[in-house]
Amino acid sequence: MSEFTIPLSRIMVLERTLEHGGNATCKLQRPETSLDAQVYVENDSTTHHIKVTMGPLTSSLSLPRRLATKCQSLRYFLQDLANGRADSGAMSEEALALLEAQDSVDEVLLVGQIAYVINTVNHALPFGAVITNDQGEVCAAVTASSKQQLAAALRAKLKPGHEGPGERT
């Protein structure tokens, strides 16, 4: 048996609904049948709050508005729910912590910088971030024990006039 997938036309509807909020019906298809997911999106200044109903199943998801892969994340979430992978459809605490850390780091970036936030293997400093510029040069790299410390360490390294590794005068 093949898996439920979302056609491209429905992905575009999901993307518009994410940006503007409201309700959308998303048809998930596989050759032998289809399934309708009712998607409700409520936005605030930083987060998309999403509620999904598929038949008797109801689930929810929150995604940062600034997340570049938010539409893809919603697509995978819906497909996982439809295909019975509800556990993988729910974000782990670790994944949520990374998303929150990414949001904190994004707030301290300068124009033209890109942040890559990861988990480290160091339990004392579980968060890591590397900041690059538009040319892919490393501007800063730090590890920290919390999202707040990560953002503060990056803010100190990225303040205007301060040069970090990879920056040129």
VMD Tcl script that builds the backbone (N, CA, C; Angstrom):
set m [mol new atoms 507]
animate dup $m
set s [atomselect $m all]
$s set {name element resname resid chain x y z} {
  {N N MET 1 A 0.847 -1.173 0.000}
  {CA C MET 1 A 0.000 0.000 0.000}
  {C C MET 1 A 0.898 1.243 0.000}
  {N N SER 2 A 0.574 2.225 -0.829}
  {CA C SER 2 A 1.352 3.460 -0.894}
  {C C SER 2 A 0.909 4.438 0.197}
  {N N GLU 3 A 1.695 5.455 0.396}
  {CA C GLU 3 A 1.424 6.416 1.460}
  {C C GLU 3 A 0.647 7.623 0.949}
  {N N PHE 4 A -0.048 8.295 1.891}
  {CA C PHE 4 A -0.731 9.546 1.580}
  {C C PHE 4 A 0.310 10.624 1.300}
  {N N THR 5 A 0.064 11.414 0.267}
  {CA C THR 5 A 0.911 12.559 -0.046}
  {C C THR 5 A 0.016 13.754 -0.335}
  {N N ILE 6 A 0.609 14.927 -0.333}
  {CA C ILE 6 A -0.132 16.157 -0.593}
  {C C ILE 6 A 0.274 16.673 -1.975}
  {N N PRO 7 A -0.695 16.852 -2.874}
  {CA C PRO 7 A -0.373 17.384 -4.200}
  {C C PRO 7 A 0.152 18.822 -4.121}
  {N N LEU 8 A 0.957 19.214 -5.114}
  {CA C LEU 8 A 1.568 20.536 -5.138}
  {C C LEU 8 A 0.546 21.665 -5.012}
  {N N SER 9 A -0.595 21.538 -5.670}
  {CA C SER 9 A -1.601 22.607 -5.596}
  {C C SER 9 A -2.086 22.825 -4.164}
  {N N ARG 10 A -2.179 21.773 -3.386}
  {CA C ARG 10 A -2.613 21.898 -1.990}
  {C C ARG 10 A -1.500 22.471 -1.114}
  {N N ILE 11 A -0.250 22.191 -1.470}
  {CA C ILE 11 A 0.871 22.746 -0.714}
  {C C ILE 11 A 0.858 24.265 -0.835}
  {N N MET 12 A 0.531 24.749 -2.023}
  {CA C MET 12 A 0.472 26.195 -2.230}
  {C C MET 12 A -0.654 26.812 -1.400}
  {N N VAL 13 A -1.774 26.116 -1.263}
  {CA C VAL 13 A -2.872 26.592 -0.416}
  {C C VAL 13 A -2.427 26.606 1.047}
  {N N LEU 14 A -1.717 25.561 1.467}
  {CA C LEU 14 A -1.202 25.515 2.842}
  {C C LEU 14 A -0.260 26.690 3.109}
  {N N GLU 15 A 0.587 26.999 2.153}
  {CA C GLU 15 A 1.528 28.099 2.320}
  {C C GLU 15 A 0.796 29.428 2.505}
  {N N ARG 16 A -0.239 29.669 1.691}
  {CA C ARG 16 A -1.023 30.903 1.834}
  {C C ARG 16 A -1.746 30.939 3.175}
  {N N THR 17 A -2.293 29.801 3.595}
  {CA C THR 17 A -3.014 29.733 4.863}
  {C C THR 17 A -2.060 29.983 6.030}
  {N N LEU 18 A -0.838 29.445 5.945}
  {CA C LEU 18 A 0.153 29.705 6.991}
  {C C LEU 18 A 0.425 31.201 7.108}
  {N N GLU 19 A 0.604 31.873 5.999}
  {CA C GLU 19 A 0.950 33.290 6.030}
  {C C GLU 19 A -0.188 34.173 6.509}
  {N N HIS 20 A -1.418 33.854 6.111}
  {CA C HIS 20 A -2.550 34.743 6.398}
  {C C HIS 20 A -3.468 34.237 7.506}
  {N N GLY 21 A -3.305 32.975 7.919}
  {CA C GLY 21 A -4.181 32.395 8.926}
  {C C GLY 21 A -5.505 31.951 8.316}
  {N N GLY 22 A -6.346 31.345 9.132}
  {CA C GLY 22 A -7.663 30.912 8.681}
  {C C GLY 22 A -7.764 29.412 8.515}
  {N N ASN 23 A -8.789 28.996 7.755}
  {CA C ASN 23 A -9.082 27.580 7.553}
  {C C ASN 23 A -8.741 27.147 6.136}
  {N N ALA 24 A -8.356 25.889 6.002}
  {CA C ALA 24 A -8.121 25.297 4.681}
  {C C ALA 24 A -8.406 23.810 4.778}
  {N N THR 25 A -8.876 23.258 3.678}
  {CA C THR 25 A -9.030 21.815 3.576}
  {C C THR 25 A -7.898 21.310 2.702}
  {N N CYS 26 A -7.162 20.342 3.211}
  {CA C CYS 26 A -6.029 19.786 2.483}
  {C C CYS 26 A -6.334 18.324 2.171}
  {N N LYS 27 A -6.426 18.003 0.902}
  {CA C LYS 27 A -6.692 16.633 0.480}
  {C C LYS 27 A -5.371 15.889 0.360}
  {N N LEU 28 A -5.249 14.826 1.120}
  {CA C LEU 28 A -4.090 13.950 1.017}
  {C C LEU 28 A -4.518 12.764 0.164}
  {N N GLN 29 A -3.642 12.353 -0.751}
  {CA C GLN 29 A -4.035 11.317 -1.702}
  {C C GLN 29 A -3.061 10.160 -1.714}
  {N N ARG 30 A -3.613 9.016 -2.034}
  {CA C ARG 30 A -2.849 7.861 -2.453}
  {C C ARG 30 A -3.699 7.183 -3.515}
  {N N PRO 31 A -3.155 6.308 -4.324}
  {CA C PRO 31 A -3.906 5.810 -5.485}
  {C C PRO 31 A -5.290 5.249 -5.177}
  {N N GLU 32 A -5.443 4.566 -4.072}
  {CA C GLU 32 A -6.719 3.891 -3.807}
  {C C GLU 32 A -7.736 4.716 -3.030}
  {N N THR 33 A -7.310 5.849 -2.456}
  {CA C THR 33 A -8.244 6.639 -1.648}
  {C C THR 33 A -7.681 8.038 -1.396}
  {N N SER 34 A -8.486 8.880 -0.771}
  {CA C SER 34 A -8.022 10.205 -0.357}
  {C C SER 34 A -8.563 10.497 1.044}
  {N N LEU 35 A -7.995 11.491 1.663}
  {CA C LEU 35 A -8.346 11.855 3.037}
  {C C LEU 35 A -8.285 13.371 3.146}
  {N N ASP 36 A -9.320 13.977 3.733}
  {CA C ASP 36 A -9.335 15.424 3.925}
  {C C ASP 36 A -8.843 15.782 5.319}
  {N N ALA 37 A -7.925 16.730 5.363}
  {CA C ALA 37 A -7.450 17.278 6.633}
  {C C ALA 37 A -7.974 18.699 6.733}
  {N N GLN 38 A -8.638 19.008 7.828}
  {CA C GLN 38 A -9.097 20.369 8.089}
  {C C GLN 38 A -7.983 21.056 8.866}
  {N N VAL 39 A -7.449 22.132 8.300}
  {CA C VAL 39 A -6.322 22.838 8.893}
  {C C VAL 39 A -6.785 24.232 9.300}
  {N N TYR 40 A -6.560 24.572 10.564}
  {CA C TYR 40 A -6.886 25.906 11.069}
  {C C TYR 40 A -5.591 26.544 11.563}
  {N N VAL 41 A -5.284 27.735 11.067}
  {CA C VAL 41 A -4.060 28.433 11.440}
  {C C VAL 41 A -4.414 29.762 12.094}
  {N N GLU 42 A -3.849 29.980 13.268}
  {CA C GLU 42 A -3.965 31.267 13.950}
  {C C GLU 42 A -2.548 31.791 14.133}
  {N N ASN 43 A -2.314 33.009 13.676}
  {CA C ASN 43 A -0.981 33.596 13.732}
  {C C ASN 43 A -0.891 34.684 14.793}
  {N N ASP 44 A 0.258 34.755 15.438}
  {CA C ASP 44 A 0.580 35.927 16.233}
  {C C ASP 44 A 1.869 36.500 15.644}
  {N N SER 45 A 2.499 37.411 16.296}
  {CA C SER 45 A 3.653 38.082 15.695}
  {C C SER 45 A 4.861 37.166 15.509}
  {N N THR 46 A 4.940 36.068 16.258}
  {CA C THR 46 A 6.121 35.200 16.172}
  {C C THR 46 A 5.834 33.758 15.795}
  {N N THR 47 A 4.568 33.321 15.913}
  {CA C THR 47 A 4.280 31.891 15.805}
  {C C THR 47 A 3.034 31.612 14.980}
  {N N HIS 48 A 3.073 30.497 14.251}
  {CA C HIS 48 A 1.889 29.941 13.598}
  {C C HIS 48 A 1.360 28.860 14.544}
  {N N HIS 49 A 0.121 28.989 14.994}
  {CA C HIS 49 A -0.515 27.983 15.833}
  {C C HIS 49 A -1.468 27.212 14.923}
  {N N ILE 50 A -1.214 25.917 14.755}
  {CA C ILE 50 A -1.924 25.116 13.768}
  {C C ILE 50 A -2.686 23.990 14.462}
  {N N LYS 51 A -3.956 23.837 14.093}
  {CA C LYS 51 A -4.784 22.739 14.583}
  {C C LYS 51 A -5.241 21.953 13.356}
  {N N VAL 52 A -5.090 20.641 13.411}
  {CA C VAL 52 A -5.428 19.770 12.285}
  {C C VAL 52 A -6.429 18.715 12.749}
  {N N THR 53 A -7.479 18.521 11.942}
  {CA C THR 53 A -8.457 17.468 12.209}
  {C C THR 53 A -8.557 16.574 10.978}
  {N N MET 54 A -8.357 15.275 11.188}
  {CA C MET 54 A -8.523 14.265 10.140}
  {C C MET 54 A -9.454 13.203 10.704}
  {N N GLY 55 A -10.711 13.248 10.285}
  {CA C GLY 55 A -11.678 12.306 10.851}
  {C C GLY 55 A -11.720 12.488 12.359}
  {N N PRO 56 A -11.532 11.400 13.128}
  {CA C PRO 56 A -11.593 11.509 14.586}
  {C C PRO 56 A -10.293 12.011 15.223}
  {N N LEU 57 A -9.229 12.123 14.426}
  {CA C LEU 57 A -7.921 12.521 14.942}
  {C C LEU 57 A -7.766 14.043 14.912}
  {N N THR 58 A -7.370 14.620 16.048}
  {CA C THR 58 A -7.069 16.046 16.127}
  {C C THR 58 A -5.676 16.186 16.710}
  {N N SER 59 A -4.888 17.051 16.090}
  {CA C SER 59 A -3.532 17.277 16.561}
  {C C SER 59 A -3.187 18.750 16.353}
  {N N SER 60 A -2.121 19.195 16.978}
  {CA C SER 60 A -1.730 20.591 16.822}
  {C C SER 60 A -0.223 20.702 16.688}
  {N N LEU 61 A 0.185 21.857 16.184}
  {CA C LEU 61 A 1.590 22.118 15.926}
  {C C LEU 61 A 1.799 23.621 16.010}
  {N N SER 62 A 2.926 24.039 16.540}
  {CA C SER 62 A 3.306 25.449 16.528}
  {C C SER 62 A 4.622 25.564 15.789}
  {N N LEU 63 A 4.673 26.532 14.870}
  {CA C LEU 63 A 5.890 26.761 14.092}
  {C C LEU 63 A 6.268 28.234 14.167}
  {N N PRO 64 A 7.558 28.521 14.293}
  {CA C PRO 64 A 7.990 29.924 14.276}
  {C C PRO 64 A 7.705 30.544 12.908}
  {N N ARG 65 A 7.239 31.773 12.904}
  {CA C ARG 65 A 6.939 32.458 11.633}
  {C C ARG 65 A 8.187 32.642 10.791}
  {N N ARG 66 A 9.332 32.810 11.411}
  {CA C ARG 66 A 10.575 33.078 10.675}
  {C C ARG 66 A 11.242 31.807 10.164}
  {N N LEU 67 A 10.712 30.641 10.478}
  {CA C LEU 67 A 11.306 29.373 10.063}
  {C C LEU 67 A 11.205 29.232 8.547}
  {N N ALA 68 A 12.327 29.090 7.889}
  {CA C ALA 68 A 12.349 29.019 6.425}
  {C C ALA 68 A 11.649 27.772 5.897}
  {N N THR 69 A 11.644 26.700 6.665}
  {CA C THR 69 A 11.066 25.437 6.206}
  {C C THR 69 A 9.695 25.158 6.813}
  {N N LYS 70 A 8.976 26.207 7.213}
  {CA C LYS 70 A 7.711 25.997 7.922}
  {C C LYS 70 A 6.663 25.291 7.063}
  {N N CYS 71 A 6.564 25.610 5.788}
  {CA C CYS 71 A 5.570 24.957 4.935}
  {C C CYS 71 A 5.917 23.477 4.760}
  {N N GLN 72 A 7.195 23.200 4.580}
  {CA C GLN 72 A 7.644 21.815 4.467}
  {C C GLN 72 A 7.388 21.068 5.780}
  {N N SER 73 A 7.625 21.724 6.905}
  {CA C SER 73 A 7.376 21.098 8.207}
  {C C SER 73 A 5.898 20.760 8.365}
  {N N LEU 74 A 5.010 21.674 7.958}
  {CA C LEU 74 A 3.575 21.411 8.029}
  {C C LEU 74 A 3.191 20.268 7.099}
  {N N ARG 75 A 3.740 20.262 5.914}
  {CA C ARG 75 A 3.457 19.173 4.950}
  {C C ARG 75 A 3.834 17.821 5.551}
  {N N TYR 76 A 5.050 17.703 6.091}
  {CA C TYR 76 A 5.494 16.440 6.687}
  {C C TYR 76 A 4.620 16.062 7.882}
  {N N PHE 77 A 4.244 17.043 8.672}
  {CA C PHE 77 A 3.386 16.806 9.829}
  {C C PHE 77 A 2.054 16.190 9.380}
  {N N LEU 78 A 1.419 16.783 8.359}
  {CA C LEU 78 A 0.140 16.275 7.848}
  {C C LEU 78 A 0.295 14.876 7.265}
  {N N GLN 79 A 1.332 14.660 6.492}
  {CA C GLN 79 A 1.547 13.340 5.885}
  {C C GLN 79 A 1.825 12.290 6.951}
  {N N ASP 80 A 2.598 12.643 7.972}
  {CA C ASP 80 A 2.857 11.695 9.060}
  {C C ASP 80 A 1.570 11.329 9.791}
  {N N LEU 81 A 0.714 12.312 10.059}
  {CA C LEU 81 A -0.562 12.031 10.716}
  {C C LEU 81 A -1.419 11.108 9.855}
  {N N ALA 82 A -1.525 11.418 8.573}
  {CA C ALA 82 A -2.364 10.624 7.668}
  {C C ALA 82 A -1.849 9.199 7.511}
  {N N ASN 83 A -0.541 9.027 7.599}
  {CA C ASN 83 A 0.059 7.714 7.400}
  {C C ASN 83 A 0.287 6.953 8.704}
  {N N GLY 84 A -0.335 7.427 9.783}
  {CA C GLY 84 A -0.272 6.698 11.051}
  {C C GLY 84 A 1.016 6.848 11.809}
  {N N ARG 85 A 1.781 7.863 11.474}
  {CA C ARG 85 A 3.029 8.103 12.199}
  {C C ARG 85 A 2.833 9.300 13.128}
  {N N ALA 86 A 1.811 9.221 13.959}
  {CA C ALA 86 A 1.476 10.340 14.844}
  {C C ALA 86 A 2.640 10.686 15.763}
  {N N ASP 87 A 3.408 9.696 16.188}
  {CA C ASP 87 A 4.547 9.976 17.061}
  {C C ASP 87 A 5.589 10.822 16.340}
  {N N SER 88 A 5.854 10.506 15.079}
  {CA C SER 88 A 6.834 11.308 14.356}
  {C C SER 88 A 6.228 12.628 13.918}
  {N N GLY 89 A 4.898 12.704 13.911}
  {CA C GLY 89 A 4.241 13.952 13.575}
  {C C GLY 89 A 4.343 14.962 14.697}
  {N N ALA 90 A 4.507 14.495 15.916}
  {CA C ALA 90 A 4.644 15.394 17.058}
  {C C ALA 90 A 6.114 15.764 17.212}
  {N N MET 91 A 6.364 17.023 17.470}
  {CA C MET 91 A 7.745 17.459 17.624}
  {C C MET 91 A 8.252 17.084 19.005}
  {N N SER 92 A 9.484 16.616 19.063}
  {CA C SER 92 A 10.083 16.249 20.336}
  {C C SER 92 A 10.456 17.514 21.112}
  {N N GLU 93 A 10.689 17.339 22.386}
  {CA C GLU 93 A 11.119 18.470 23.207}
  {C C GLU 93 A 12.431 19.035 22.686}
  {N N GLU 94 A 13.316 18.142 22.227}
  {CA C GLU 94 A 14.597 18.573 21.682}
  {C C GLU 94 A 14.393 19.429 20.431}
  {N N ALA 95 A 13.490 19.016 19.545}
  {CA C ALA 95 A 13.219 19.780 18.325}
  {C C ALA 95 A 12.615 21.141 18.663}
  {N N LEU 96 A 11.693 21.173 19.626}
  {CA C LEU 96 A 11.099 22.441 20.035}
  {C C LEU 96 A 12.146 23.367 20.649}
  {N N ALA 97 A 13.053 22.803 21.452}
  {CA C ALA 97 A 14.113 23.614 22.056}
  {C C ALA 97 A 15.012 24.209 20.975}
  {N N LEU 98 A 15.294 23.438 19.924}
  {CA C LEU 98 A 16.107 23.954 18.824}
  {C C LEU 98 A 15.392 25.076 18.083}
  {N N LEU 99 A 14.083 24.915 17.856}
  {CA C LEU 99 A 13.318 25.965 17.196}
  {C C LEU 99 A 13.317 27.244 18.021}
  {N N GLU 100 A 13.160 27.110 19.326}
  {CA C GLU 100 A 13.187 28.279 20.204}
  {C C GLU 100 A 14.571 28.925 20.207}
  {N N ALA 101 A 15.615 28.108 20.200}
  {CA C ALA 101 A 16.976 28.640 20.146}
  {C C ALA 101 A 17.208 29.368 18.824}
  {N N GLN 102 A 16.696 28.798 17.738}
  {CA C GLN 102 A 16.825 29.451 16.427}
  {C C GLN 102 A 16.150 30.819 16.455}
  {N N ASP 103 A 14.959 30.903 17.040}
  {CA C ASP 103 A 14.262 32.191 17.155}
  {C C ASP 103 A 15.094 33.198 17.943}
  {N N SER 104 A 15.678 32.764 19.051}
  {CA C SER 104 A 16.490 33.657 19.878}
  {C C SER 104 A 17.709 34.157 19.109}
  {N N VAL 105 A 18.332 33.265 18.367}
  {CA C VAL 105 A 19.518 33.630 17.595}
  {C C VAL 105 A 19.144 34.560 16.443}
  {N N ASP 106 A 18.032 34.290 15.778}
  {CA C ASP 106 A 17.602 35.120 14.646}
  {C C ASP 106 A 17.421 36.584 15.058}
  {N N GLU 107 A 17.064 36.817 16.302}
  {CA C GLU 107 A 16.837 38.182 16.782}
  {C C GLU 107 A 18.124 39.003 16.884}
  {N N VAL 108 A 19.280 38.356 16.950}
  {CA C VAL 108 A 20.540 39.097 17.098}
  {C C VAL 108 A 21.340 39.179 15.804}
  {N N LEU 109 A 20.843 38.584 14.732}
  {CA C LEU 109 A 21.567 38.596 13.460}
  {C C LEU 109 A 21.600 39.988 12.852}
  {N N LEU 110 A 22.679 40.273 12.169}
  {CA C LEU 110 A 22.804 41.496 11.401}
  {C C LEU 110 A 22.323 41.210 9.978}
  {N N VAL 111 A 22.066 42.250 9.219}
  {CA C VAL 111 A 21.593 42.095 7.841}
  {C C VAL 111 A 22.597 41.267 7.043}
  {N N GLY 112 A 22.100 40.301 6.296}
  {CA C GLY 112 A 22.953 39.480 5.447}
  {C C GLY 112 A 23.572 38.282 6.149}
  {N N GLN 113 A 23.184 38.019 7.395}
  {CA C GLN 113 A 23.744 36.885 8.119}
  {C C GLN 113 A 22.728 35.750 8.199}
  {N N ILE 114 A 23.254 34.540 8.237}
  {CA C ILE 114 A 22.426 33.334 8.314}
  {C C ILE 114 A 22.885 32.524 9.516}
  {N N ALA 115 A 21.926 32.020 10.299}
  {CA C ALA 115 A 22.247 31.246 11.499}
  {C C ALA 115 A 21.949 29.769 11.283}
  {N N TYR 116 A 22.836 28.937 11.779}
  {CA C TYR 116 A 22.648 27.491 11.783}
  {C C TYR 116 A 22.742 27.049 13.245}
  {N N VAL 117 A 21.628 26.601 13.808}
  {CA C VAL 117 A 21.576 26.200 15.210}
  {C C VAL 117 A 21.479 24.681 15.271}
  {N N ILE 118 A 22.299 24.084 16.141}
  {CA C ILE 118 A 22.356 22.625 16.244}
  {C C ILE 118 A 22.410 22.200 17.710}
  {N N ASN 119 A 22.149 20.913 17.935}
  {CA C ASN 119 A 22.435 20.298 19.224}
  {C C ASN 119 A 23.884 19.848 19.199}
  {N N THR 120 A 24.552 19.953 20.339}
  {CA C THR 120 A 25.933 19.467 20.443}
  {C C THR 120 A 25.930 18.159 21.232}
  {N N VAL 121 A 27.067 17.521 21.301}
  {CA C VAL 121 A 27.189 16.296 22.101}
  {C C VAL 121 A 27.615 16.602 23.534}
  {N N ASN 122 A 27.898 17.865 23.816}
  {CA C ASN 122 A 28.324 18.299 25.139}
  {C C ASN 122 A 27.079 18.590 25.982}
  {N N HIS 123 A 26.822 17.778 27.007}
  {CA C HIS 123 A 25.623 17.955 27.844}
  {C C HIS 123 A 25.634 19.267 28.619}
  {N N ALA 124 A 26.815 19.790 28.931}
  {CA C ALA 124 A 26.905 21.061 29.654}
  {C C ALA 124 A 26.596 22.244 28.729}
  {N N LEU 125 A 26.874 22.094 27.429}
  {CA C LEU 125 A 26.631 23.151 26.435}
  {C C LEU 125 A 25.882 22.517 25.247}
  {N N PRO 126 A 24.588 22.234 25.427}
  {CA C PRO 126 A 23.866 21.462 24.416}
  {C C PRO 126 A 23.503 22.211 23.132}
  {N N PHE 127 A 23.614 23.546 23.116}
  {CA C PHE 127 A 23.254 24.316 21.930}
  {C C PHE 127 A 24.502 24.875 21.263}
  {N N GLY 128 A 24.498 24.835 19.943}
  {CA C GLY 128 A 25.586 25.421 19.179}
  {C C GLY 128 A 25.010 26.246 18.046}
  {N N ALA 129 A 25.752 27.256 17.617}
  {CA C ALA 129 A 25.313 28.073 16.492}
  {C C ALA 129 A 26.532 28.533 15.706}
  {N N VAL 130 A 26.350 28.537 14.396}
  {CA C VAL 130 A 27.353 29.079 13.491}
  {C C VAL 130 A 26.633 30.133 12.658}
  {N N ILE 131 A 27.252 31.308 12.558}
  {CA C ILE 131 A 26.682 32.404 11.779}
  {C C ILE 131 A 27.582 32.625 10.570}
  {N N THR 132 A 26.960 32.687 9.394}
  {CA C THR 132 A 27.706 32.980 8.171}
  {C C THR 132 A 27.162 34.253 7.537}
  {N N ASN 133 A 27.950 34.824 6.630}
  {CA C ASN 133 A 27.470 35.978 5.880}
  {C C ASN 133 A 26.946 35.494 4.527}
  {N N ASP 134 A 26.566 36.432 3.674}
  {CA C ASP 134 A 26.008 36.082 2.357}
  {C C ASP 134 A 26.974 35.293 1.487}
  {N N GLN 135 A 28.278 35.447 1.735}
  {CA C GLN 135 A 29.273 34.733 0.938}
  {C C GLN 135 A 29.627 33.369 1.536}
  {N N GLY 136 A 29.010 33.011 2.645}
  {CA C GLY 136 A 29.274 31.725 3.273}
  {C C GLY 136 A 30.452 31.729 4.222}
  {N N GLU 137 A 31.003 32.900 4.496}
  {CA C GLU 137 A 32.113 32.999 5.426}
  {C C GLU 137 A 31.589 32.961 6.861}
  {N N VAL 138 A 32.298 32.279 7.736}
  {CA C VAL 138 A 31.884 32.174 9.134}
  {C C VAL 138 A 32.145 33.498 9.840}
  {N N CYS 139 A 31.111 34.034 10.468}
  {CA C CYS 139 A 31.206 35.281 11.236}
  {C C CYS 139 A 31.368 35.010 12.725}
  {N N ALA 140 A 30.751 33.937 13.198}
  {CA C ALA 140 A 30.824 33.603 14.617}
  {C C ALA 140 A 30.392 32.157 14.811}
  {N N ALA 141 A 30.918 31.542 15.859}
  {CA C ALA 141 A 30.510 30.199 16.255}
  {C C ALA 141 A 30.567 30.135 17.777}
  {N N VAL 142 A 29.487 29.658 18.385}
  {CA C VAL 142 A 29.440 29.581 19.847}
  {C C VAL 142 A 28.676 28.332 20.279}
  {N N THR 143 A 28.891 27.942 21.519}
  {CA C THR 143 A 28.079 26.923 22.180}
  {C C THR 143 A 27.588 27.531 23.484}
  {N N ALA 144 A 26.483 27.001 23.996}
  {CA C ALA 144 A 25.915 27.561 25.228}
  {C C ALA 144 A 25.010 26.537 25.893}
  {N N SER 145 A 24.650 26.845 27.138}
  {CA C SER 145 A 23.802 25.935 27.900}
  {C C SER 145 A 22.314 26.235 27.737}
  {N N SER 146 A 21.969 27.401 27.187}
  {CA C SER 146 A 20.561 27.754 27.008}
  {C C SER 146 A 20.417 28.646 25.779}
  {N N LYS 147 A 19.177 28.810 25.338}
  {CA C LYS 147 A 18.935 29.684 24.177}
  {C C LYS 147 A 19.280 31.129 24.501}
  {N N GLN 148 A 19.058 31.546 25.739}
  {CA C GLN 148 A 19.378 32.908 26.140}
  {C C GLN 148 A 20.887 33.146 26.106}
  {N N GLN 149 A 21.653 32.197 26.632}
  {CA C GLN 149 A 23.114 32.317 26.622}
  {C C GLN 149 A 23.653 32.260 25.195}
  {N N LEU 150 A 23.038 31.450 24.361}
  {CA C LEU 150 A 23.449 31.352 22.959}
  {C C LEU 150 A 23.274 32.703 22.262}
  {N N ALA 151 A 22.100 33.299 22.441}
  {CA C ALA 151 A 21.824 34.602 21.827}
  {C C ALA 151 A 22.767 35.673 22.385}
  {N N ALA 152 A 23.008 35.670 23.694}
  {CA C ALA 152 A 23.882 36.676 24.312}
  {C C ALA 152 A 25.318 36.539 23.809}
  {N N ALA 153 A 25.803 35.324 23.710}
  {CA C ALA 153 A 27.173 35.103 23.226}
  {C C ALA 153 A 27.309 35.555 21.777}
  {N N LEU 154 A 26.301 35.283 20.966}
  {CA C LEU 154 A 26.341 35.715 19.571}
  {C C LEU 154 A 26.222 37.226 19.452}
  {N N ARG 155 A 25.373 37.824 20.263}
  {CA C ARG 155 A 25.215 39.281 20.257}
  {C C ARG 155 A 26.563 39.945 20.544}
  {N N ALA 156 A 27.291 39.407 21.512}
  {CA C ALA 156 A 28.602 39.971 21.863}
  {C C ALA 156 A 29.592 39.821 20.715}
  {N N LYS 157 A 29.555 38.695 20.024}
  {CA C LYS 157 A 30.494 38.474 18.922}
  {C C LYS 157 A 30.103 39.223 17.658}
  {N N LEU 158 A 28.816 39.500 17.484}
  {CA C LEU 158 A 28.335 40.084 16.238}
  {C C LEU 158 A 28.100 41.582 16.308}
  {N N LYS 159 A 28.328 42.190 17.468}
  {CA C LYS 159 A 28.027 43.623 17.572}
  {C C LYS 159 A 28.814 44.379 16.507}
  {N N PRO 160 A 28.194 45.404 15.914}
  {CA C PRO 160 A 28.856 46.166 14.840}
  {C C PRO 160 A 30.224 46.658 15.277}
  {N N GLY 161 A 31.179 46.525 14.372}
  {CA C GLY 161 A 32.537 46.967 14.679}
  {C C GLY 161 A 33.398 45.876 15.267}
  {N N HIS 162 A 32.794 44.773 15.721}
  {CA C HIS 162 A 33.548 43.659 16.295}
  {C C HIS 162 A 33.804 42.650 15.193}
  {N N GLU 163 A 35.027 42.232 15.051}
  {CA C GLU 163 A 35.350 41.252 14.027}
  {C C GLU 163 A 35.533 39.897 14.659}
  {N N GLY 164 A 34.896 38.916 14.080}
  {CA C GLY 164 A 35.046 37.557 14.534}
  {C C GLY 164 A 35.812 36.758 13.493}
  {N N PRO 165 A 35.974 35.468 13.730}
  {CA C PRO 165 A 36.688 34.624 12.766}
  {C C PRO 165 A 36.004 34.685 11.404}
  {N N GLY 166 A 36.783 34.796 10.367}
  {CA C GLY 166 A 36.237 34.789 9.016}
  {C C GLY 166 A 35.866 36.168 8.506}
  {N N GLU 167 A 35.870 37.183 9.368}
  {CA C GLU 167 A 35.529 38.527 8.921}
  {C C GLU 167 A 36.789 39.244 8.461}
  {N N ARG 168 A 36.621 40.111 7.508}
  {CA C ARG 168 A 37.756 40.837 6.966}
  {C C ARG 168 A 37.610 42.320 7.226}
  {N N THR 169 A 38.716 42.990 7.349}
  {CA C THR 169 A 38.687 44.439 7.533}
  {C C THR 169 A 38.826 45.161 6.221}
}
mol reanalyze $m
mol bondsrecalc $m
mol representation Tube
mol addrep $m
